[in-house]
């Protein structure tokens, strides 16, 4: 398998991959999903998946206009 550039990411993330990307426990993502907050997710069969773009958009929403940096 050839090496992929560091910027490569899958379009669909499992809950574990999304948690790793957000540096949050899987249990937190499950709780956010239960509350209806957190990044947009969906079920495909029995699996909960996240679109990479949705996770990135959610992070940007959390940063907001008053962010420093």
N, CA, C and O atoms as a Maestro MAE file, in Angstrom:
{
 s_m_m2io_version
 :::
 2.0.0
}

f_m_ct {
 s_m_title
 :::
 protein
 m_atom[276] {
  # First column is atom index #
  i_m_mmod_type
  r_m_x_coord
  r_m_y_coord
  r_m_z_coord
  i_m_residue_number
  s_m_chain_name
  s_m_pdb_residue_name
  s_m_pdb_atom_name
  i_m_atomic_number
  :::
  1 25 0.857 -1.186 0.000 1 A "UNK " " N  " 7
  2 3 0.000 0.000 0.000 1 A "UNK " " CA " 6
  3 2 0.896 1.240 0.000 1 A "UNK " " C  " 6
  4 15 1.762 1.370 0.865 1 A "UNK " " O  " 8
  5 25 0.704 2.142 -0.946 2 A "UNK " " N  " 7
  6 3 1.546 3.336 -1.001 2 A "UNK " " CA " 6
  7 2 1.244 4.288 0.141 2 A "UNK " " C  " 6
  8 15 0.123 4.343 0.647 2 A "UNK " " O  " 8
  9 25 2.267 5.039 0.540 3 A "UNK " " N  " 7
  10 3 2.077 6.044 1.580 3 A "UNK " " CA " 6
  11 2 1.180 7.151 1.058 3 A "UNK " " C  " 6
  12 15 1.273 7.548 -0.104 3 A "UNK " " O  " 8
  13 25 0.316 7.640 1.924 4 A "UNK " " N  " 7
  14 3 -0.589 8.718 1.562 4 A "UNK " " CA " 6
  15 2 -0.104 9.998 2.214 4 A "UNK " " C  " 6
  16 15 0.491 9.957 3.291 4 A "UNK " " O  " 8
  17 25 -0.352 11.144 1.572 5 A "UNK " " N  " 7
  18 3 0.062 12.401 2.192 5 A "UNK " " CA " 6
  19 2 -0.611 12.595 3.544 5 A "UNK " " C  " 6
  20 15 -1.711 12.092 3.772 5 A "UNK " " O  " 8
  21 25 0.045 13.322 4.435 6 A "UNK " " N  " 7
  22 3 -0.482 13.544 5.783 6 A "UNK " " CA " 6
  23 2 -1.818 14.247 5.762 6 A "UNK " " C  " 6
  24 15 -2.602 14.091 6.699 6 A "UNK " " O  " 8
  25 25 -2.110 15.023 4.718 7 A "UNK " " N  " 7
  26 3 -3.365 15.770 4.657 7 A "UNK " " CA " 6
  27 2 -4.535 14.911 4.186 7 A "UNK " " C  " 6
  28 15 -5.677 15.370 4.193 7 A "UNK " " O  " 8
  29 25 -4.267 13.667 3.777 8 A "UNK " " N  " 7
  30 3 -5.355 12.804 3.297 8 A "UNK " " CA " 6
  31 2 -6.238 12.369 4.463 8 A "UNK " " C  " 6
  32 15 -5.753 12.030 5.542 8 A "UNK " " O  " 8
  33 25 -7.527 12.386 4.220 9 A "UNK " " N  " 7
  34 3 -8.481 11.926 5.230 9 A "UNK " " CA " 6
  35 2 -9.631 11.247 4.507 9 A "UNK " " C  " 6
  36 15 -9.936 11.596 3.367 9 A "UNK " " O  " 8
  37 25 -10.269 10.291 5.149 10 A "UNK " " N  " 7
  38 3 -11.430 9.659 4.534 10 A "UNK " " CA " 6
  39 2 -12.618 10.618 4.540 10 A "UNK " " C  " 6
  40 15 -12.718 11.490 5.404 10 A "UNK " " O  " 8
  41 25 -13.507 10.452 3.582 11 A "UNK " " N  " 7
  42 3 -14.706 11.283 3.533 11 A "UNK " " CA " 6
  43 2 -15.669 10.929 4.659 11 A "UNK " " C  " 6
  44 15 -16.359 11.803 5.185 11 A "UNK " " O  " 8
  45 25 -15.718 9.655 5.031 12 A "UNK " " N  " 7
  46 3 -16.591 9.196 6.110 12 A "UNK " " CA " 6
  47 2 -15.744 8.720 7.277 12 A "UNK " " C  " 6
  48 15 -14.769 7.989 7.102 12 A "UNK " " O  " 8
  49 25 -16.134 9.147 8.467 13 A "UNK " " N  " 7
  50 3 -15.412 8.788 9.683 13 A "UNK " " CA " 6
  51 2 -16.301 7.946 10.578 13 A "UNK " " C  " 6
  52 15 -17.499 8.204 10.693 13 A "UNK " " O  " 8
  53 25 -15.718 6.940 11.210 14 A "UNK " " N  " 7
  54 3 -16.439 6.211 12.242 14 A "UNK " " CA " 6
  55 2 -16.503 7.101 13.479 14 A "UNK " " C  " 6
  56 15 -15.847 8.141 13.536 14 A "UNK " " O  " 8
  57 25 -17.283 6.697 14.455 15 A "UNK " " N  " 7
  58 3 -17.373 7.494 15.677 15 A "UNK " " CA " 6
  59 2 -16.014 7.547 16.380 15 A "UNK " " C  " 6
  60 15 -15.668 8.567 16.977 15 A "UNK " " O  " 8
  61 25 -15.252 6.471 16.316 16 A "UNK " " N  " 7
  62 3 -13.919 6.465 16.907 16 A "UNK " " CA " 6
  63 2 -12.968 7.421 16.197 16 A "UNK " " C  " 6
  64 15 -12.190 8.123 16.842 16 A "UNK " " O  " 8
  65 25 -13.032 7.445 14.873 17 A "UNK " " N  " 7
  66 3 -12.180 8.359 14.103 17 A "UNK " " CA " 6
  67 2 -12.572 9.812 14.343 17 A "UNK " " C  " 6
  68 15 -11.711 10.683 14.463 17 A "UNK " " O  " 8
  69 25 -13.880 10.068 14.413 18 A "UNK " " N  " 7
  70 3 -14.342 11.433 14.683 18 A "UNK " " CA " 6
  71 2 -13.913 11.866 16.079 18 A "UNK " " C  " 6
  72 15 -13.503 13.011 16.273 18 A "UNK " " O  " 8
  73 25 -14.001 10.966 17.049 19 A "UNK " " N  " 7
  74 3 -13.582 11.278 18.411 19 A "UNK " " CA " 6
  75 2 -12.090 11.592 18.449 19 A "UNK " " C  " 6
  76 15 -11.665 12.526 19.130 19 A "UNK " " O  " 8
  77 25 -11.302 10.817 17.724 20 A "UNK " " N  " 7
  78 3 -9.861 11.056 17.674 20 A "UNK " " CA " 6
  79 2 -9.565 12.411 17.032 20 A "UNK " " C  " 6
  80 15 -8.708 13.154 17.510 20 A "UNK " " O  " 8
  81 25 -10.269 12.729 15.959 21 A "UNK " " N  " 7
  82 3 -10.079 14.010 15.280 21 A "UNK " " CA " 6
  83 2 -10.429 15.178 16.204 21 A "UNK " " C  " 6
  84 15 -9.747 16.203 16.207 21 A "UNK " " O  " 8
  85 25 -11.492 15.013 16.985 22 A "UNK " " N  " 7
  86 3 -11.931 16.070 17.898 22 A "UNK " " CA " 6
  87 2 -11.207 16.026 19.245 22 A "UNK " " C  " 6
  88 15 -11.377 16.918 20.076 22 A "UNK " " O  " 8
  89 25 -10.404 14.988 19.454 23 A "UNK " " N  " 7
  90 3 -9.700 14.790 20.728 23 A "UNK " " CA " 6
  91 2 -10.684 14.748 21.896 23 A "UNK " " C  " 6
  92 15 -10.495 15.392 22.928 23 A "UNK " " O  " 8
  93 25 -11.732 13.970 21.690 24 A "UNK " " N  " 7
  94 3 -12.778 13.797 22.697 24 A "UNK " " CA " 6
  95 2 -13.062 12.301 22.833 24 A "UNK " " C  " 6
  96 15 -12.886 11.549 21.874 24 A "UNK " " O  " 8
  97 25 -13.494 11.868 24.006 25 A "UNK " " N  " 7
  98 3 -13.846 10.453 24.166 25 A "UNK " " CA " 6
  99 2 -15.040 10.071 23.291 25 A "UNK " " C  " 6
  100 15 -15.911 10.896 23.016 25 A "UNK " " O  " 8
  101 25 -15.066 8.824 22.865 26 A "UNK " " N  " 7
  102 3 -16.195 8.307 22.085 26 A "UNK " " CA " 6
  103 2 -17.493 8.507 22.859 26 A "UNK " " C  " 6
  104 15 -18.521 8.843 22.272 26 A "UNK " " O  " 8
  105 25 -17.449 8.302 24.177 27 A "UNK " " N  " 7
  106 3 -18.645 8.475 25.005 27 A "UNK " " CA " 6
  107 2 -19.200 9.896 24.899 27 A "UNK " " C  " 6
  108 15 -20.415 10.089 24.955 27 A "UNK " " O  " 8
  109 25 -18.334 10.879 24.748 28 A "UNK " " N  " 7
  110 3 -18.788 12.268 24.598 28 A "UNK " " CA " 6
  111 2 -19.531 12.438 23.287 28 A "UNK " " C  " 6
  112 15 -20.575 13.089 23.254 28 A "UNK " " O  " 8
  113 25 -19.017 11.869 22.208 29 A "UNK " " N  " 7
  114 3 -19.718 11.963 20.921 29 A "UNK " " CA " 6
  115 2 -21.073 11.258 20.990 29 A "UNK " " C  " 6
  116 15 -22.058 11.735 20.426 29 A "UNK " " O  " 8
  117 25 -21.115 10.122 21.684 30 A "UNK " " N  " 7
  118 3 -22.399 9.423 21.850 30 A "UNK " " CA " 6
  119 2 -23.384 10.284 22.637 30 A "UNK " " C  " 6
  120 15 -24.570 10.329 22.310 30 A "UNK " " O  " 8
  121 25 -22.896 10.966 23.675 31 A "UNK " " N  " 7
  122 3 -23.749 11.833 24.477 31 A "UNK " " CA " 6
  123 2 -24.236 13.018 23.656 31 A "UNK " " C  " 6
  124 15 -25.420 13.354 23.699 31 A "UNK " " O  " 8
  125 25 -23.341 13.652 22.912 32 A "UNK " " N  " 7
  126 3 -23.743 14.761 22.045 32 A "UNK " " CA " 6
  127 2 -24.799 14.304 21.042 32 A "UNK " " C  " 6
  128 15 -25.756 15.023 20.757 32 A "UNK " " O  " 8
  129 25 -24.608 13.092 20.511 33 A "UNK " " N  " 7
  130 3 -25.572 12.550 19.547 33 A "UNK " " CA " 6
  131 2 -26.935 12.366 20.218 33 A "UNK " " C  " 6
  132 15 -27.967 12.680 19.624 33 A "UNK " " O  " 8
  133 25 -26.941 11.864 21.444 34 A "UNK " " N  " 7
  134 3 -28.169 11.679 22.220 34 A "UNK " " CA " 6
  135 2 -28.878 13.022 22.448 34 A "UNK " " C  " 6
  136 15 -30.102 13.113 22.353 34 A "UNK " " O  " 8
  137 25 -28.089 14.059 22.748 35 A "UNK " " N  " 7
  138 3 -28.657 15.389 22.994 35 A "UNK " " CA " 6
  139 2 -29.060 16.119 21.720 35 A "UNK " " C  " 6
  140 15 -29.829 17.079 21.763 35 A "UNK " " O  " 8
  141 25 -28.533 15.653 20.578 36 A "UNK " " N  " 7
  142 3 -28.805 16.341 19.316 36 A "UNK " " CA " 6
  143 2 -27.848 17.494 19.072 36 A "UNK " " C  " 6
  144 15 -28.119 18.365 18.246 36 A "UNK " " O  " 8
  145 25 -26.726 17.503 19.790 37 A "UNK " " N  " 7
  146 3 -25.697 18.515 19.575 37 A "UNK " " CA " 6
  147 2 -24.494 17.818 18.960 37 A "UNK " " C  " 6
  148 15 -24.570 16.641 18.605 37 A "UNK " " O  " 8
  149 25 -23.412 18.521 18.835 38 A "UNK " " N  " 7
  150 3 -22.214 17.918 18.264 38 A "UNK " " CA " 6
  151 2 -22.288 17.884 16.752 38 A "UNK " " C  " 6
  152 15 -23.252 18.372 16.162 38 A "UNK " " O  " 8
  153 25 -21.279 17.312 16.126 39 A "UNK " " N  " 7
  154 3 -21.250 17.252 14.665 39 A "UNK " " CA " 6
  155 2 -22.401 16.409 14.118 39 A "UNK " " C  " 6
  156 15 -22.852 15.463 14.764 39 A "UNK " " O  " 8
  157 25 -22.859 16.755 12.946 40 A "UNK " " N  " 7
  158 3 -23.923 16.007 12.281 40 A "UNK " " CA " 6
  159 2 -23.438 14.588 12.005 40 A "UNK " " C  " 6
  160 15 -22.312 14.385 11.551 40 A "UNK " " O  " 8
  161 25 -24.284 13.622 12.279 41 A "UNK " " N  " 7
  162 3 -23.941 12.215 12.062 41 A "UNK " " CA " 6
  163 2 -25.146 11.500 11.465 41 A "UNK " " C  " 6
  164 15 -26.251 12.040 11.414 41 A "UNK " " O  " 8
  165 25 -24.905 10.282 11.019 42 A "UNK " " N  " 7
  166 3 -25.997 9.481 10.456 42 A "UNK " " CA " 6
  167 2 -25.669 8.011 10.629 42 A "UNK " " C  " 6
  168 15 -24.526 7.639 10.892 42 A "UNK " " O  " 8
  169 25 -26.686 7.187 10.477 43 A "UNK " " N  " 7
  170 3 -26.505 5.750 10.579 43 A "UNK " " CA " 6
  171 2 -26.471 5.150 9.185 43 A "UNK " " C  " 6
  172 15 -27.252 5.517 8.308 43 A "UNK " " O  " 8
  173 25 -25.555 4.227 9.005 44 A "UNK " " N  " 7
  174 3 -25.488 3.426 7.788 44 A "UNK " " CA " 6
  175 2 -25.509 1.987 8.260 44 A "UNK " " C  " 6
  176 15 -24.494 1.441 8.691 44 A "UNK " " O  " 8
  177 25 -26.678 1.388 8.172 45 A "UNK " " N  " 7
  178 3 -26.852 0.082 8.793 45 A "UNK " " CA " 6
  179 2 -26.815 0.265 10.293 45 A "UNK " " C  " 6
  180 15 -27.603 1.027 10.852 45 A "UNK " " O  " 8
  181 25 -25.906 -0.429 10.945 46 A "UNK " " N  " 7
  182 3 -25.777 -0.330 12.400 46 A "UNK " " CA " 6
  183 2 -24.679 0.639 12.823 46 A "UNK " " C  " 6
  184 15 -24.484 0.883 14.014 46 A "UNK " " O  " 8
  185 25 -23.966 1.186 11.849 47 A "UNK " " N  " 7
  186 3 -22.818 2.048 12.164 47 A "UNK " " CA " 6
  187 2 -23.200 3.517 12.171 47 A "UNK " " C  " 6
  188 15 -23.991 3.972 11.346 47 A "UNK " " O  " 8
  189 25 -22.633 4.243 13.105 48 A "UNK " " N  " 7
  190 3 -22.778 5.700 13.145 48 A "UNK " " CA " 6
  191 2 -21.568 6.279 12.419 48 A "UNK " " C  " 6
  192 15 -20.423 5.963 12.741 48 A "UNK " " O  " 8
  193 25 -21.843 7.128 11.439 49 A "UNK " " N  " 7
  194 3 -20.776 7.734 10.655 49 A "UNK " " CA " 6
  195 2 -20.884 9.252 10.667 49 A "UNK " " C  " 6
  196 15 -21.948 9.821 10.914 49 A "UNK " " O  " 8
  197 25 -19.767 9.879 10.397 50 A "UNK " " N  " 7
  198 3 -19.680 11.338 10.321 50 A "UNK " " CA " 6
  199 2 -19.001 11.688 9.006 50 A "UNK " " C  " 6
  200 15 -18.029 11.042 8.616 50 A "UNK " " O  " 8
  201 25 -19.504 12.700 8.327 51 A "UNK " " N  " 7
  202 3 -18.796 13.216 7.158 51 A "UNK " " CA " 6
  203 2 -17.697 14.140 7.663 51 A "UNK " " C  " 6
  204 15 -17.922 14.962 8.552 51 A "UNK " " O  " 8
  205 25 -16.517 14.000 7.092 52 A "UNK " " N  " 7
  206 3 -15.388 14.824 7.500 52 A "UNK " " CA " 6
  207 2 -15.752 16.301 7.415 52 A "UNK " " C  " 6
  208 15 -15.427 17.073 8.317 52 A "UNK " " O  " 8
  209 25 -16.420 16.698 6.342 53 A "UNK " " N  " 7
  210 3 -16.793 18.109 6.152 53 A "UNK " " CA " 6
  211 2 -17.728 18.588 7.262 53 A "UNK " " C  " 6
  212 15 -17.625 19.733 7.702 53 A "UNK " " O  " 8
  213 25 -18.640 17.725 7.718 54 A "UNK " " N  " 7
  214 3 -19.570 18.093 8.790 54 A "UNK " " CA " 6
  215 2 -18.830 18.304 10.114 54 A "UNK " " C  " 6
  216 15 -19.159 19.210 10.880 54 A "UNK " " O  " 8
  217 25 -17.840 17.469 10.372 55 A "UNK " " N  " 7
  218 3 -17.046 17.618 11.600 55 A "UNK " " CA " 6
  219 2 -16.276 18.935 11.547 55 A "UNK " " C  " 6
  220 15 -16.252 19.687 12.521 55 A "UNK " " O  " 8
  221 25 -15.645 19.210 10.399 56 A "UNK " " N  " 7
  222 3 -14.888 20.453 10.248 56 A "UNK " " CA " 6
  223 2 -15.807 21.670 10.383 56 A "UNK " " C  " 6
  224 15 -15.442 22.647 11.037 56 A "UNK " " O  " 8
  225 25 -16.985 21.619 9.777 57 A "UNK " " N  " 7
  226 3 -17.939 22.732 9.859 57 A "UNK " " CA " 6
  227 2 -18.385 22.942 11.303 57 A "UNK " " C  " 6
  228 15 -18.510 24.082 11.750 57 A "UNK " " O  " 8
  229 25 -18.625 21.864 12.031 58 A "UNK " " N  " 7
  230 3 -19.048 21.972 13.424 58 A "UNK " " CA " 6
  231 2 -17.958 22.634 14.263 58 A "UNK " " C  " 6
  232 15 -18.247 23.480 15.109 58 A "UNK " " O  " 8
  233 25 -16.716 22.248 14.029 59 A "UNK " " N  " 7
  234 3 -15.603 22.858 14.760 59 A "UNK " " CA " 6
  235 2 -15.567 24.359 14.476 59 A "UNK " " C  " 6
  236 15 -15.402 25.159 15.396 59 A "UNK " " O  " 8
  237 25 -15.718 24.738 13.227 60 A "UNK " " N  " 7
  238 3 -15.708 26.170 12.867 60 A "UNK " " CA " 6
  239 2 -16.847 26.918 13.556 60 A "UNK " " C  " 6
  240 15 -16.664 28.057 13.984 60 A "UNK " " O  " 8
  241 25 -18.023 26.292 13.666 61 A "UNK " " N  " 7
  242 3 -19.156 26.915 14.361 61 A "UNK " " CA " 6
  243 2 -18.819 27.142 15.833 61 A "UNK " " C  " 6
  244 15 -19.212 28.154 16.414 61 A "UNK " " O  " 8
  245 25 -18.091 26.201 16.437 62 A "UNK " " N  " 7
  246 3 -17.751 26.321 17.851 62 A "UNK " " CA " 6
  247 2 -16.737 27.422 18.077 62 A "UNK " " C  " 6
  248 15 -16.754 28.079 19.118 62 A "UNK " " O  " 8
  249 25 -15.859 27.629 17.118 63 A "UNK " " N  " 7
  250 3 -14.842 28.670 17.242 63 A "UNK " " CA " 6
  251 2 -15.500 30.020 17.247 63 A "UNK " " C  " 6
  252 15 -15.155 30.864 18.075 63 A "UNK " " O  " 8
  253 25 -16.447 30.262 16.345 64 A "UNK " " N  " 7
  254 3 -17.203 31.502 16.315 64 A "UNK " " CA " 6
  255 2 -16.384 32.709 15.916 64 A "UNK " " C  " 6
  256 15 -15.169 32.618 15.741 64 A "UNK " " O  " 8
  257 25 -17.056 33.845 15.773 65 A "UNK " " N  " 7
  258 3 -16.390 35.053 15.299 65 A "UNK " " CA " 6
  259 2 -15.468 35.692 16.330 65 A "UNK " " C  " 6
  260 15 -14.576 36.448 15.944 65 A "UNK " " O  " 8
  261 25 -15.638 35.429 17.602 66 A "UNK " " N  " 7
  262 3 -14.836 36.073 18.635 66 A "UNK " " CA " 6
  263 2 -13.566 35.317 18.988 66 A "UNK " " C  " 6
  264 15 -12.916 35.625 19.986 66 A "UNK " " O  " 8
  265 25 -13.208 34.324 18.171 67 A "UNK " " N  " 7
  266 3 -12.044 33.490 18.480 67 A "UNK " " CA " 6
  267 2 -10.752 34.286 18.335 67 A "UNK " " C  " 6
  268 15 -10.620 35.171 17.489 67 A "UNK " " O  " 8
  269 25 -9.833 33.938 19.175 68 A "UNK " " N  " 7
  270 3 -8.506 34.555 19.123 68 A "UNK " " CA " 6
  271 2 -7.601 33.643 18.303 68 A "UNK " " C  " 6
  272 15 -7.613 32.427 18.491 68 A "UNK " " O  " 8
  273 25 -6.833 34.209 17.415 69 A "UNK " " N  " 7
  274 3 -5.892 33.389 16.662 69 A "UNK " " CA " 6
  275 2 -6.032 33.607 15.262 69 A "UNK " " C  " 6
  276 15 -5.317 32.997 14.467 69 A "UNK " " O  " 8
  :::
 }
 m_bond[275] {
  # First column is bond index #
  i_m_from
  i_m_to
  i_m_order
  :::
  1 1 2 1
  2 2 3 1
  3 3 4 2
  4 3 5 1
  5 5 6 1
  6 6 7 1
  7 7 8 2
  8 7 9 1
  9 9 10 1
  10 10 11 1
  11 11 12 2
  12 11 13 1
  13 13 14 1
  14 14 15 1
  15 15 16 2
  16 15 17 1
  17 17 18 1
  18 18 19 1
  19 19 20 2
  20 19 21 1
  21 21 22 1
  22 22 23 1
  23 23 24 2
  24 23 25 1
  25 25 26 1
  26 26 27 1
  27 27 28 2
  28 27 29 1
  29 29 30 1
  30 30 31 1
  31 31 32 2
  32 31 33 1
  33 33 34 1
  34 34 35 1
  35 35 36 2
  36 35 37 1
  37 37 38 1
  38 38 39 1
  39 39 40 2
  40 39 41 1
  41 41 42 1
  42 42 43 1
  43 43 44 2
  44 43 45 1
  45 45 46 1
  46 46 47 1
  47 47 48 2
  48 47 49 1
  49 49 50 1
  50 50 51 1
  51 51 52 2
  52 51 53 1
  53 53 54 1
  54 54 55 1
  55 55 56 2
  56 55 57 1
  57 57 58 1
  58 58 59 1
  59 59 60 2
  60 59 61 1
  61 61 62 1
  62 62 63 1
  63 63 64 2
  64 63 65 1
  65 65 66 1
  66 66 67 1
  67 67 68 2
  68 67 69 1
  69 69 70 1
  70 70 71 1
  71 71 72 2
  72 71 73 1
  73 73 74 1
  74 74 75 1
  75 75 76 2
  76 75 77 1
  77 77 78 1
  78 78 79 1
  79 79 80 2
  80 79 81 1
  81 81 82 1
  82 82 83 1
  83 83 84 2
  84 83 85 1
  85 85 86 1
  86 86 87 1
  87 87 88 2
  88 87 89 1
  89 89 90 1
  90 90 91 1
  91 91 92 2
  92 91 93 1
  93 93 94 1
  94 94 95 1
  95 95 96 2
  96 95 97 1
  97 97 98 1
  98 98 99 1
  99 99 100 2
  100 99 101 1
  101 101 102 1
  102 102 103 1
  103 103 104 2
  104 103 105 1
  105 105 106 1
  106 106 107 1
  107 107 108 2
  108 107 109 1
  109 109 110 1
  110 110 111 1
  111 111 112 2
  112 111 113 1
  113 113 114 1
  114 114 115 1
  115 115 116 2
  116 115 117 1
  117 117 118 1
  118 118 119 1
  119 119 120 2
  120 119 121 1
  121 121 122 1
  122 122 123 1
  123 123 124 2
  124 123 125 1
  125 125 126 1
  126 126 127 1
  127 127 128 2
  128 127 129 1
  129 129 130 1
  130 130 131 1
  131 131 132 2
  132 131 133 1
  133 133 134 1
  134 134 135 1
  135 135 136 2
  136 135 137 1
  137 137 138 1
  138 138 139 1
  139 139 140 2
  140 139 141 1
  141 141 142 1
  142 142 143 1
  143 143 144 2
  144 143 145 1
  145 145 146 1
  146 146 147 1
  147 147 148 2
  148 147 149 1
  149 149 150 1
  150 150 151 1
  151 151 152 2
  152 151 153 1
  153 153 154 1
  154 154 155 1
  155 155 156 2
  156 155 157 1
  157 157 158 1
  158 158 159 1
  159 159 160 2
  160 159 161 1
  161 161 162 1
  162 162 163 1
  163 163 164 2
  164 163 165 1
  165 165 166 1
  166 166 167 1
  167 167 168 2
  168 167 169 1
  169 169 170 1
  170 170 171 1
  171 171 172 2
  172 171 173 1
  173 173 174 1
  174 174 175 1
  175 175 176 2
  176 175 177 1
  177 177 178 1
  178 178 179 1
  179 179 180 2
  180 179 181 1
  181 181 182 1
  182 182 183 1
  183 183 184 2
  184 183 185 1
  185 185 186 1
  186 186 187 1
  187 187 188 2
  188 187 189 1
  189 189 190 1
  190 190 191 1
  191 191 192 2
  192 191 193 1
  193 193 194 1
  194 194 195 1
  195 195 196 2
  196 195 197 1
  197 197 198 1
  198 198 199 1
  199 199 200 2
  200 199 201 1
  201 201 202 1
  202 202 203 1
  203 203 204 2
  204 203 205 1
  205 205 206 1
  206 206 207 1
  207 207 208 2
  208 207 209 1
  209 209 210 1
  210 210 211 1
  211 211 212 2
  212 211 213 1
  213 213 214 1
  214 214 215 1
  215 215 216 2
  216 215 217 1
  217 217 218 1
  218 218 219 1
  219 219 220 2
  220 219 221 1
  221 221 222 1
  222 222 223 1
  223 223 224 2
  224 223 225 1
  225 225 226 1
  226 226 227 1
  227 227 228 2
  228 227 229 1
  229 229 230 1
  230 230 231 1
  231 231 232 2
  232 231 233 1
  233 233 234 1
  234 234 235 1
  235 235 236 2
  236 235 237 1
  237 237 238 1
  238 238 239 1
  239 239 240 2
  240 239 241 1
  241 241 242 1
  242 242 243 1
  243 243 244 2
  244 243 245 1
  245 245 246 1
  246 246 247 1
  247 247 248 2
  248 247 249 1
  249 249 250 1
  250 250 251 1
  251 251 252 2
  252 251 253 1
  253 253 254 1
  254 254 255 1
  255 255 256 2
  256 255 257 1
  257 257 258 1
  258 258 259 1
  259 259 260 2
  260 259 261 1
  261 261 262 1
  262 262 263 1
  263 263 264 2
  264 263 265 1
  265 265 266 1
  266 266 267 1
  267 267 268 2
  268 267 269 1
  269 269 270 1
  270 270 271 1
  271 271 272 2
  272 271 273 1
  273 273 274 1
  274 274 275 1
  275 275 276 2
  :::
 }
}
